[in-house]
Amino acid sequence: MWIDKLVLEQSHKQLACISWVPESVYVVLGNANKFEAECKVEQCEADSISVLRRSGGGGAVVLHSGCVILSVGMWVKHYYRNSEYFRAINDSVIATLRNEYAEFRELSQNGISDITLNGRKVAGTSLYRSRNYLLYQASLLVHTQVHLIDRYLGHPTKEPEYRGGKAHSEFLSSLSEFRKDCTPDSIKNIFEKNLASNLKSELEEHLYEPQEDQLKYLRTRFV
């Protein structure tokens, strides 16, 4: 099952942004991850945890009610420039939070594409490209719930240099550690109100009209 379905159903739009809070616990694998290598299989199976896959890369993550999931689908002019687009979208995500709360002024991109706060990861992100279509996803930790991550994920087979072999509890942080009144719903609402406008401001010159010949492939492949 693809976690990308919600945003891909809106791939006929030039720009679509979806923010949601998981109601259940899920494990989500990157497109190249192997379940047996990244996850604690016995615990996942014992607890009947649903395992999803995303079209973009990156490592395995655990989604839970303390997360906000951001999905962005957009049409862009250039086939390449992935690093540029990745950073621009992350910058828009960061700006959305900084503009609301002064406590998040130290948010930055770290590693390949993580979003960190004071050097600890608060969001993992991924990117998928299909010619002119770009699909971005982020899993943003509002409440960490490290016990779930420890239960269902092993230490990743690949890690960014800045992690330095740290355990999940030492490596991860959450927005509520810096702003106590943050809740998943309040953060979701902030993104629903402001992310699209921030993306348009950041990427206006790159946005492109939906391409009908490419839409058919996207819908057949993932939806």
Secondary structure by P-SEA (a helix, b strand, c coil): cccaaaaaaaccccbbbbbbbbcbbbbbbccccccccccaaaaaaaabbbbbbbccbbbbbbbcccbbbbbbbbccccccaaaaaaaaaaaaaaaaaaacccccccccccccbbbbccccccccbbbbbcccbbbbbbbccccccaaaaaaccccccccccccccccccccccccccccccccaaaaaaaaaccaaaaaaaacccccccccaaaaaaaaaccc
